[in-house]
């Protein structure tokens, strides 16, 4: 496992379920193209798994 994950919002939240929008907000992502560096832990991995179709992830 990497120490940090860079998560980038690559697709729009328009048309997604409210729970998915909340997950994207909890990841600290607002607009399409915004990115955030988060710790690599099971909680963050689970959140990413719920919105894999909206985000891209890079290990750092």
PQR file with spaces between the fields and no chain letter, atoms N, CA, C, O and H, PARSE charges and radii, in Angstrom:
ATOM       1  N    UNK     1       0.827   -1.188    0.000 -0.4000 1.5000
ATOM       2  CA   UNK     1       0.000    0.000    0.000 -0.0000 2.0000
ATOM       3  C    UNK     1       0.873    1.255    0.000  0.5500 1.7000
ATOM       4  O    UNK     1       1.913    1.317    0.657 -0.5500 1.4000
ATOM       5  N    UNK     2       0.424    2.226   -0.742 -0.4000 1.5000
ATOM       6  CA   UNK     2       1.122    3.509   -0.756 -0.0000 2.0000
ATOM       7  C    UNK     2       0.774    4.299    0.503  0.5500 1.7000
ATOM       8  O    UNK     2      -0.176    3.973    1.215 -0.5500 1.4000
ATOM       9  H    UNK     2      -0.420    2.175   -1.275  0.4000 1.0000
ATOM      10  N    UNK     3       1.545    5.324    0.761 -0.4000 1.5000
ATOM      11  CA   UNK     3       1.322    6.146    1.948 -0.0000 2.0000
ATOM      12  C    UNK     3       0.184    7.142    1.741  0.5500 1.7000
ATOM      13  O    UNK     3      -0.595    7.409    2.655 -0.5500 1.4000
ATOM      14  H    UNK     3       2.317    5.589    0.183  0.4000 1.0000
ATOM      15  N    UNK     4       0.097    7.691    0.520 -0.4000 1.5000
ATOM      16  CA   UNK     4      -0.926    8.687    0.185 -0.0000 2.0000
ATOM      17  C    UNK     4      -1.549    8.340   -1.169  0.5500 1.7000
ATOM      18  O    UNK     4      -0.941    7.666   -2.000 -0.5500 1.4000
ATOM      19  H    UNK     4       0.730    7.474   -0.223  0.4000 1.0000
ATOM      20  N    UNK     5      -2.768    8.818   -1.362 -0.4000 1.5000
ATOM      21  CA   UNK     5      -3.475    8.649   -2.629 -0.0000 2.0000
ATOM      22  C    UNK     5      -3.887   10.017   -3.147  0.5500 1.7000
ATOM      23  O    UNK     5      -4.427   10.827   -2.393 -0.5500 1.4000
ATOM      24  H    UNK     5      -3.262    9.366   -0.686  0.4000 1.0000
ATOM      25  N    UNK     6      -3.640   10.284   -4.421 -0.4000 1.5000
ATOM      26  CA   UNK     6      -4.122   11.514   -5.046 -0.0000 2.0000
ATOM      27  C    UNK     6      -5.393   11.154   -5.803  0.5500 1.7000
ATOM      28  O    UNK     6      -5.362   10.365   -6.747 -0.5500 1.4000
ATOM      29  H    UNK     6      -3.202    9.626   -5.034  0.4000 1.0000
ATOM      30  N    UNK     7      -6.506   11.737   -5.383 -0.4000 1.5000
ATOM      31  CA   UNK     7      -7.806   11.447   -5.971 -0.0000 2.0000
ATOM      32  C    UNK     7      -8.247   12.662   -6.782  0.5500 1.7000
ATOM      33  O    UNK     7      -8.261   13.781   -6.267 -0.5500 1.4000
ATOM      34  H    UNK     7      -6.531   12.378   -4.616  0.4000 1.0000
ATOM      35  N    UNK     8      -8.608   12.447   -8.046 -0.4000 1.5000
ATOM      36  CA   UNK     8      -9.026   13.530   -8.933 -0.0000 2.0000
ATOM      37  C    UNK     8     -10.427   13.241   -9.455  0.5500 1.7000
ATOM      38  O    UNK     8     -10.715   12.129   -9.898 -0.5500 1.4000
ATOM      39  H    UNK     8      -8.597   11.538   -8.464  0.4000 1.0000
ATOM      40  N    UNK     9     -11.294   14.244   -9.401 -0.4000 1.5000
ATOM      41  CA   UNK     9     -12.652   14.106   -9.935 -0.0000 2.0000
ATOM      42  C    UNK     9     -12.578   14.290  -11.443  0.5500 1.7000
ATOM      43  O    UNK     9     -12.293   15.388  -11.921 -0.5500 1.4000
ATOM      44  H    UNK     9     -11.060   15.147   -9.041  0.4000 1.0000
ATOM      45  N    UNK    10     -12.833   13.222  -12.196 -0.4000 1.5000
ATOM      46  CA   UNK    10     -12.685   13.259  -13.653 -0.0000 2.0000
ATOM      47  C    UNK    10     -14.012   13.377  -14.387  0.5500 1.7000
ATOM      48  O    UNK    10     -14.039   13.763  -15.556 -0.5500 1.4000
ATOM      49  H    UNK    10     -13.065   12.330  -11.807  0.4000 1.0000
ATOM      50  N    UNK    11     -15.109   13.052  -13.718 -0.4000 1.5000
ATOM      51  CA   UNK    11     -16.434   13.153  -14.340 -0.0000 2.0000
ATOM      52  C    UNK    11     -17.356   13.979  -13.470  0.5500 1.7000
ATOM      53  O    UNK    11     -17.144   14.095  -12.263 -0.5500 1.4000
ATOM      54  H    UNK    11     -15.086   12.739  -12.768  0.4000 1.0000
ATOM      55  N    UNK    12     -18.371   14.550  -14.077 -0.4000 1.5000
ATOM      56  CA   UNK    12     -19.303   15.423  -13.378 -0.0000 2.0000
ATOM      57  C    UNK    12     -20.181   14.647  -12.400  0.5500 1.7000
ATOM      58  O    UNK    12     -20.484   13.473  -12.610 -0.5500 1.4000
ATOM      59  H    UNK    12     -18.543   14.455  -15.057  0.4000 1.0000
ATOM      60  N    UNK    13     -20.583   15.330  -11.325 -0.4000 1.5000
ATOM      61  CA   UNK    13     -21.493   14.738  -10.336 -0.0000 2.0000
ATOM      62  C    UNK    13     -22.941   14.836  -10.787  0.5500 1.7000
ATOM      63  O    UNK    13     -23.814   14.236  -10.161 -0.5500 1.4000
ATOM      64  H    UNK    13     -20.337   16.284  -11.154  0.4000 1.0000
ATOM      65  N    UNK    14     -23.222   15.574  -11.854 -0.4000 1.5000
ATOM      66  CA   UNK    14     -24.588   15.739  -12.341 -0.0000 2.0000
ATOM      67  C    UNK    14     -25.157   14.378  -12.731  0.5500 1.7000
ATOM      68  O    UNK    14     -24.519   13.616  -13.456 -0.5500 1.4000
ATOM      69  H    UNK    14     -22.512   16.062  -12.363  0.4000 1.0000
ATOM      70  N    UNK    15     -26.339   14.084  -12.256 -0.4000 1.5000
ATOM      71  CA   UNK    15     -27.002   12.833  -12.593 -0.0000 2.0000
ATOM      72  C    UNK    15     -26.637   11.676  -11.688  0.5500 1.7000
ATOM      73  O    UNK    15     -27.118   10.562  -11.895 -0.5500 1.4000
ATOM      74  H    UNK    15     -26.858   14.703  -11.667  0.4000 1.0000
ATOM      75  N    UNK    16     -25.796   11.907  -10.687 -0.4000 1.5000
ATOM      76  CA   UNK    16     -25.435   10.831   -9.766 -0.0000 2.0000
ATOM      77  C    UNK    16     -26.389   10.820   -8.571  0.5500 1.7000
ATOM      78  O    UNK    16     -27.151   11.762   -8.357 -0.5500 1.4000
ATOM      79  H    UNK    16     -25.404   12.812  -10.518  0.4000 1.0000
ATOM      80  N    UNK    17     -26.331    9.762   -7.820 -0.4000 1.5000
ATOM      81  CA   UNK    17     -27.183    9.619   -6.646 -0.0000 2.0000
ATOM      82  C    UNK    17     -26.696   10.548   -5.526  0.5500 1.7000
ATOM      83  O    UNK    17     -25.506   10.853   -5.454 -0.5500 1.4000
ATOM      84  H    UNK    17     -25.712    8.996   -7.994  0.4000 1.0000
ATOM      85  N    UNK    18     -27.598   10.995   -4.660 -0.4000 1.5000
ATOM      86  CA   UNK    18     -27.195   11.875   -3.555 -0.0000 2.0000
ATOM      87  C    UNK    18     -26.104   11.281   -2.666  0.5500 1.7000
ATOM      88  O    UNK    18     -25.233   12.013   -2.194 -0.5500 1.4000
ATOM      89  H    UNK    18     -28.565   10.747   -4.718  0.4000 1.0000
ATOM      90  N    UNK    19     -26.136    9.972   -2.430 -0.4000 1.5000
ATOM      91  CA   UNK    19     -25.098    9.336   -1.620 -0.0000 2.0000
ATOM      92  C    UNK    19     -23.737    9.432   -2.294  0.5500 1.7000
ATOM      93  O    UNK    19     -22.718    9.607   -1.626 -0.5500 1.4000
ATOM      94  H    UNK    19     -26.843    9.378   -2.814  0.4000 1.0000
ATOM      95  N    UNK    20     -23.722    9.318   -3.627 -0.4000 1.5000
ATOM      96  CA   UNK    20     -22.456    9.428   -4.351 -0.0000 2.0000
ATOM      97  C    UNK    20     -21.943   10.862   -4.312  0.5500 1.7000
ATOM      98  O    UNK    20     -20.737   11.080   -4.196 -0.5500 1.4000
ATOM      99  H    UNK    20     -24.550    9.177   -4.170  0.4000 1.0000
ATOM     100  N    UNK    21     -22.832   11.836   -4.406 -0.4000 1.5000
ATOM     101  CA   UNK    21     -22.419   13.246   -4.306 -0.0000 2.0000
ATOM     102  C    UNK    21     -21.832   13.521   -2.934  0.5500 1.7000
ATOM     103  O    UNK    21     -20.837   14.235   -2.814 -0.5500 1.4000
ATOM     104  H    UNK    21     -23.812   11.659   -4.500  0.4000 1.0000
ATOM     105  N    UNK    22     -22.441   12.960   -1.901 -0.4000 1.5000
ATOM     106  CA   UNK    22     -21.938   13.147   -0.544 -0.0000 2.0000
ATOM     107  C    UNK    22     -20.561   12.510   -0.372  0.5500 1.7000
ATOM     108  O    UNK    22     -19.698   13.058    0.313 -0.5500 1.4000
ATOM     109  H    UNK    22     -23.250   12.379   -1.999  0.4000 1.0000
ATOM     110  N    UNK    23     -20.364   11.358   -0.993 -0.4000 1.5000
ATOM     111  CA   UNK    23     -19.069   10.684   -0.920 -0.0000 2.0000
ATOM     112  C    UNK    23     -17.994   11.512   -1.610  0.5500 1.7000
ATOM     113  O    UNK    23     -16.884   11.641   -1.095 -0.5500 1.4000
ATOM     114  H    UNK    23     -21.066   10.913   -1.550  0.4000 1.0000
ATOM     115  N    UNK    24     -18.316   12.076   -2.774 -0.4000 1.5000
ATOM     116  CA   UNK    24     -17.365   12.922   -3.488 -0.0000 2.0000
ATOM     117  C    UNK    24     -17.020   14.149   -2.640  0.5500 1.7000
ATOM     118  O    UNK    24     -15.858   14.549   -2.580 -0.5500 1.4000
ATOM     119  H    UNK    24     -19.218   11.971   -3.193  0.4000 1.0000
ATOM     120  N    UNK    25     -18.007   14.742   -1.992 -0.4000 1.5000
ATOM     121  CA   UNK    25     -17.761   15.903   -1.132 -0.0000 2.0000
ATOM     122  C    UNK    25     -16.899   15.506    0.064  0.5500 1.7000
ATOM     123  O    UNK    25     -16.025   16.270    0.475 -0.5500 1.4000
ATOM     124  H    UNK    25     -18.952   14.417   -2.041  0.4000 1.0000
ATOM     125  N    UNK    26     -17.134   14.327    0.623 -0.4000 1.5000
ATOM     126  CA   UNK    26     -16.356   13.862    1.767 -0.0000 2.0000
ATOM     127  C    UNK    26     -14.901   13.601    1.385  0.5500 1.7000
ATOM     128  O    UNK    26     -14.009   13.674    2.231 -0.5500 1.4000
ATOM     129  H    UNK    26     -17.844   13.707    0.290  0.4000 1.0000
ATOM     130  N    UNK    27     -14.667   13.297    0.119 -0.4000 1.5000
ATOM     131  CA   UNK    27     -13.296   13.129   -0.370 -0.0000 2.0000
ATOM     132  C    UNK    27     -12.615   14.477   -0.602  0.5500 1.7000
ATOM     133  O    UNK    27     -11.422   14.529   -0.902 -0.5500 1.4000
ATOM     134  H    UNK    27     -15.391   13.237   -0.568  0.4000 1.0000
ATOM     135  N    UNK    28     -13.368   15.558   -0.463 -0.4000 1.5000
ATOM     136  CA   UNK    28     -12.802   16.893   -0.609 -0.0000 2.0000
ATOM     137  C    UNK    28     -12.747   17.373   -2.042  0.5500 1.7000
ATOM     138  O    UNK    28     -11.917   18.215   -2.381 -0.5500 1.4000
ATOM     139  H    UNK    28     -14.337   15.515   -0.219  0.4000 1.0000
ATOM     140  N    UNK    29     -13.624   16.847   -2.893 -0.4000 1.5000
ATOM     141  CA   UNK    29     -13.631   17.207   -4.312 -0.0000 2.0000
ATOM     142  C    UNK    29     -14.861   18.041   -4.620  0.5500 1.7000
ATOM     143  O    UNK    29     -15.967   17.701   -4.199 -0.5500 1.4000
ATOM     144  H    UNK    29     -14.299   16.162   -2.617  0.4000 1.0000
ATOM     145  N    UNK    30     -14.674   19.136   -5.356 -0.4000 1.5000
ATOM     146  CA   UNK    30     -15.783   20.023   -5.678 -0.0000 2.0000
ATOM     147  C    UNK    30     -16.111   19.980   -7.158  0.5500 1.7000
ATOM     148  O    UNK    30     -17.101   19.374   -7.569 -0.5500 1.4000
ATOM     149  H    UNK    30     -13.776   19.412   -5.698  0.4000 1.0000
ATOM     150  N    UNK    31     -15.275   20.626   -7.951 -0.4000 1.5000
ATOM     151  CA   UNK    31     -15.523   20.724   -9.389 -0.0000 2.0000
ATOM     152  C    UNK    31     -14.788   19.623  -10.140  0.5500 1.7000
ATOM     153  O    UNK    31     -13.849   19.025   -9.614 -0.5500 1.4000
ATOM     154  H    UNK    31     -14.471   21.117   -7.617  0.4000 1.0000
ATOM     155  N    UNK    32     -15.209   19.361  -11.349 -0.4000 1.5000
ATOM     156  CA   UNK    32     -14.519   18.426  -12.200 -0.0000 2.0000
ATOM     157  C    UNK    32     -13.090   18.910  -12.390  0.5500 1.7000
ATOM     158  O    UNK    32     -12.859   20.079  -12.699 -0.5500 1.4000
ATOM     159  H    UNK    32     -15.972   19.847  -11.776  0.4000 1.0000
ATOM     160  N    UNK    33     -12.140   18.013  -12.206 -0.4000 1.5000
ATOM     161  CA   UNK    33     -10.724   18.365  -12.324 -0.0000 2.0000
ATOM     162  C    UNK    33     -10.071   18.669  -10.990  0.5500 1.7000
ATOM     163  O    UNK    33      -8.845   18.754  -10.916 -0.5500 1.4000
ATOM     164  H    UNK    33     -12.328   17.064  -11.955  0.4000 1.0000
ATOM     165  N    UNK    34     -10.854   18.834   -9.933 -0.4000 1.5000
ATOM     166  CA   UNK    34     -10.256   19.114   -8.625 -0.0000 2.0000
ATOM     167  C    UNK    34      -9.624   17.833   -8.076  0.5500 1.7000
ATOM     168  O    UNK    34     -10.082   16.726   -8.362 -0.5500 1.4000
ATOM     169  H    UNK    34     -11.850   18.765   -9.992  0.4000 1.0000
ATOM     170  N    UNK    35      -8.568   18.005   -7.286 -0.4000 1.5000
ATOM     171  CA   UNK    35      -7.830   16.862   -6.753 -0.0000 2.0000
ATOM     172  C    UNK    35      -7.564   17.074   -5.269  0.5500 1.7000
ATOM     173  O    UNK    35      -7.577   18.199   -4.771 -0.5500 1.4000
ATOM     174  H    UNK    35      -8.196   18.904   -7.054  0.4000 1.0000
ATOM     175  N    UNK    36      -7.322   15.965   -4.577 -0.4000 1.5000
ATOM     176  CA   UNK    36      -7.022   16.011   -3.159 -0.0000 2.0000
ATOM     177  C    UNK    36      -6.102   14.845   -2.833  0.5500 1.7000
ATOM     178  O    UNK    36      -6.261   13.751   -3.373 -0.5500 1.4000
ATOM     179  H    UNK    36      -7.312   15.051   -4.982  0.4000 1.0000
ATOM     180  N    UNK    37      -5.141   15.079   -1.950 -0.4000 1.5000
ATOM     181  CA   UNK    37      -4.242   14.020   -1.491 -0.0000 2.0000
ATOM     182  C    UNK    37      -4.747   13.538   -0.143  0.5500 1.7000
ATOM     183  O    UNK    37      -4.884   14.320    0.797 -0.5500 1.4000
ATOM     184  H    UNK    37      -5.012   15.968   -1.511  0.4000 1.0000
ATOM     185  N    UNK    38      -5.021   12.244   -0.057 -0.4000 1.5000
ATOM     186  CA   UNK    38      -5.616   11.653    1.138 -0.0000 2.0000
ATOM     187  C    UNK    38      -4.756   10.501    1.644  0.5500 1.7000
ATOM     188  O    UNK    38      -4.000    9.916    0.868 -0.5500 1.4000
ATOM     189  H    UNK    38      -4.910   11.608   -0.821  0.4000 1.0000
ATOM     190  N    UNK    39      -4.855   10.163    2.931 -0.4000 1.5000
ATOM     191  CA   UNK    39      -4.115    9.012    3.446 -0.0000 2.0000
ATOM     192  C    UNK    39      -4.675    7.713    2.859  0.5500 1.7000
ATOM     193  O    UNK    39      -5.868    7.598    2.577 -0.5500 1.4000
ATOM     194  H    UNK    39      -5.469   10.638    3.561  0.4000 1.0000
ATOM     195  N    UNK    40      -3.785    6.755    2.688 -0.4000 1.5000
ATOM     196  CA   UNK    40      -4.201    5.457    2.156 -0.0000 2.0000
ATOM     197  C    UNK    40      -4.614    4.569    3.318  0.5500 1.7000
ATOM     198  O    UNK    40      -3.770    3.983    3.997 -0.5500 1.4000
ATOM     199  H    UNK    40      -2.816    6.849    2.918  0.4000 1.0000
ATOM     200  N    UNK    41      -5.928    4.476    3.541 -0.4000 1.5000
ATOM     201  CA   UNK    41      -6.445    3.606    4.592 -0.0000 2.0000
ATOM     202  C    UNK    41      -7.737    2.962    4.106  0.5500 1.7000
ATOM     203  O    UNK    41      -8.291    3.395    3.095 -0.5500 1.4000
ATOM     204  H    UNK    41      -6.613    4.952    2.990  0.4000 1.0000
ATOM     205  N    UNK    42      -8.229    1.944    4.798 -0.4000 1.5000
ATOM     206  CA   UNK    42      -9.430    1.235    4.332 -0.0000 2.0000
ATOM     207  C    UNK    42     -10.662    2.123    4.179  0.5500 1.7000
ATOM     208  O    UNK    42     -11.479    1.884    3.290 -0.5500 1.4000
ATOM     209  H    UNK    42      -7.779    1.592    5.619  0.4000 1.0000
ATOM     210  N    UNK    43     -10.812    3.144    5.027 -0.4000 1.5000
ATOM     211  CA   UNK    43     -11.981    4.025    4.931 -0.0000 2.0000
ATOM     212  C    UNK    43     -11.966    4.811    3.628  0.5500 1.7000
ATOM     213  O    UNK    43     -12.983    4.897    2.940 -0.5500 1.4000
ATOM     214  H    UNK    43     -10.148    3.339    5.749  0.4000 1.0000
ATOM     215  N    UNK    44     -10.826    5.378    3.291 -0.4000 1.5000
ATOM     216  CA   UNK    44     -10.707    6.156    2.053 -0.0000 2.0000
ATOM     217  C    UNK    44     -10.837    5.233    0.841  0.5500 1.7000
ATOM     218  O    UNK    44     -11.488    5.586   -0.142 -0.5500 1.4000
ATOM     219  H    UNK    44      -9.999    5.308    3.850  0.4000 1.0000
ATOM     220  N    UNK    45     -10.224    4.057    0.910 -0.4000 1.5000
ATOM     221  CA   UNK    45     -10.342    3.093   -0.198 -0.0000 2.0000
ATOM     222  C    UNK    45     -11.805    2.712   -0.440  0.5500 1.7000
ATOM     223  O    UNK    45     -12.228    2.581   -1.588 -0.5500 1.4000
ATOM     224  H    UNK    45      -9.696    3.770    1.709  0.4000 1.0000
ATOM     225  N    UNK    46     -12.572    2.535    0.629 -0.4000 1.5000
ATOM     226  CA   UNK    46     -13.988    2.195    0.497 -0.0000 2.0000
ATOM     227  C    UNK    46     -14.783    3.315   -0.141  0.5500 1.7000
ATOM     228  O    UNK    46     -15.668    3.065   -0.959 -0.5500 1.4000
ATOM     229  H    UNK    46     -12.228    2.642    1.562  0.4000 1.0000
ATOM     230  N    UNK    47     -14.472    4.560    0.229 -0.4000 1.5000
ATOM     231  CA   UNK    47     -15.155    5.706   -0.372 -0.0000 2.0000
ATOM     232  C    UNK    47     -14.846    5.794   -1.863  0.5500 1.7000
ATOM     233  O    UNK    47     -15.729    6.061   -2.678 -0.5500 1.4000
ATOM     234  H    UNK    47     -13.752    4.763    0.893  0.4000 1.0000
ATOM     235  N    UNK    48     -13.585    5.568   -2.205 -0.4000 1.5000
ATOM     236  CA   UNK    48     -13.175    5.607   -3.617 -0.0000 2.0000
ATOM     237  C    UNK    48     -13.886    4.506   -4.397  0.5500 1.7000
ATOM     238  O    UNK    48     -14.301    4.716   -5.537 -0.5500 1.4000
ATOM     239  H    UNK    48     -12.868    5.352   -1.543  0.4000 1.0000
ATOM     240  N    UNK    49     -14.023    3.344   -3.787 -0.4000 1.5000
ATOM     241  CA   UNK    49     -14.674    2.220   -4.468 -0.0000 2.0000
ATOM     242  C    UNK    49     -16.122    2.534   -4.829  0.5500 1.7000
ATOM     243  O    UNK    49     -16.630    2.038   -5.834 -0.5500 1.4000
ATOM     244  H    UNK    49     -13.686    3.173   -2.861  0.4000 1.0000
ATOM     245  N    UNK    50     -16.794    3.358   -4.013 -0.4000 1.5000
ATOM     246  CA   UNK    50     -18.186    3.717   -4.270 -0.0000 2.0000
ATOM     247  C    UNK    50     -18.344    4.670   -5.452  0.5500 1.7000
ATOM     248  O    UNK    50     -19.414    4.725   -6.060 -0.5500 1.4000
ATOM     249  H    UNK    50     -16.381    3.761   -3.196  0.4000 1.0000
ATOM     250  N    UNK    51     -17.302    5.415   -5.783 -0.4000 1.5000
ATOM     251  CA   UNK    51     -17.394    6.406   -6.863 -0.0000 2.0000
ATOM     252  C    UNK    51     -16.280    6.216   -7.900  0.5500 1.7000
ATOM     253  O    UNK    51     -15.791    7.191   -8.470 -0.5500 1.4000
ATOM     254  H    UNK    51     -16.433    5.370   -5.290  0.4000 1.0000
ATOM     255  N    UNK    52     -15.883    4.967   -8.142 -0.4000 1.5000
ATOM     256  CA   UNK    52     -14.782    4.702   -9.079 -0.0000 2.0000
ATOM     257  C    UNK    52     -15.082    5.226  -10.477  0.5500 1.7000
ATOM     258  O    UNK    52     -14.161    5.569  -11.218 -0.5500 1.4000
ATOM     259  H    UNK    52     -16.280    4.175   -7.679  0.4000 1.0000
ATOM     260  N    UNK    53     -16.354    5.292  -10.845 -0.4000 1.5000
ATOM     261  CA   UNK    53     -16.720    5.756  -12.177 -0.0000 2.0000
ATOM     262  C    UNK    53     -16.596    7.280  -12.320  0.5500 1.7000
ATOM     263  O    UNK    53     -16.710    7.807  -13.427 -0.5500 1.4000
ATOM     264  H    UNK    53     -17.102    5.013  -10.243  0.4000 1.0000
ATOM     265  N    UNK    54     -16.364    7.984  -11.212 -0.4000 1.5000
ATOM     266  CA   UNK    54     -16.248    9.445  -11.234 -0.0000 2.0000
ATOM     267  C    UNK    54     -14.842    9.959  -10.999  0.5500 1.7000
ATOM     268  O    UNK    54     -14.540   11.104  -11.336 -0.5500 1.4000
ATOM     269  H    UNK    54     -16.272    7.556  -10.313  0.4000 1.0000
ATOM     270  N    UNK    55     -13.971    9.128  -10.422 -0.4000 1.5000
ATOM     271  CA   UNK    55     -12.651    9.602  -10.014 -0.0000 2.0000
ATOM     272  C    UNK    55     -11.530    8.782  -10.633  0.5500 1.7000
ATOM     273  O    UNK    55     -11.740    7.665  -11.106 -0.5500 1.4000
ATOM     274  H    UNK    55     -14.216    8.198  -10.148  0.4000 1.0000
ATOM     275  N    UNK    56     -10.324    9.368  -10.619 -0.4000 1.5000
ATOM     276  CA   UNK    56      -9.121    8.622  -10.940 -0.0000 2.0000
ATOM     277  C    UNK    56      -8.200    8.721   -9.727  0.5500 1.7000
ATOM     278  O    UNK    56      -8.220    9.717   -9.004 -0.5500 1.4000
ATOM     279  H    UNK    56     -10.153   10.275  -10.234  0.4000 1.0000
ATOM     280  N    UNK    57      -7.392    7.681   -9.509 -0.4000 1.5000
ATOM     281  CA   UNK    57      -6.564    7.586   -8.310 -0.0000 2.0000
ATOM     282  C    UNK    57      -5.123    7.302   -8.708  0.5500 1.7000
ATOM     283  O    UNK    57      -4.855    6.456   -9.561 -0.5500 1.4000
ATOM     284  H    UNK    57      -7.376    6.872  -10.097  0.4000 1.0000
ATOM     285  N    UNK    58      -4.192    8.029   -8.071 -0.4000 1.5000
ATOM     286  CA   UNK    58      -2.759    7.789   -8.250 -0.0000 2.0000
ATOM     287  C    UNK    58      -2.146    7.571   -6.887  0.5500 1.7000
ATOM     288  O    UNK    58      -2.479    8.271   -5.932 -0.5500 1.4000
ATOM     289  H    UNK    58      -4.410    8.716   -7.378  0.4000 1.0000
ATOM     290  N    UNK    59      -1.242    6.595   -6.789 -0.4000 1.5000
ATOM     291  CA   UNK    59      -0.520    6.384   -5.534 -0.0000 2.0000
ATOM     292  C    UNK    59       0.657    7.319   -5.493  0.5500 1.7000
ATOM     293  O    UNK    59       1.305    7.557   -6.512 -0.5500 1.4000
ATOM     294  H    UNK    59      -0.971    6.026   -7.565  0.4000 1.0000
ATOM     295  N    UNK    60       0.943    7.855   -4.315 -0.4000 1.5000
ATOM     296  CA   UNK    60       2.082    8.768   -4.170 -0.0000 2.0000
ATOM     297  C    UNK    60       3.020    8.278   -3.103  0.5500 1.7000
ATOM     298  O    UNK    60       4.038    8.916   -2.836 -0.5500 1.4000
ATOM     299  H    UNK    60       0.417    7.661   -3.487  0.4000 1.0000
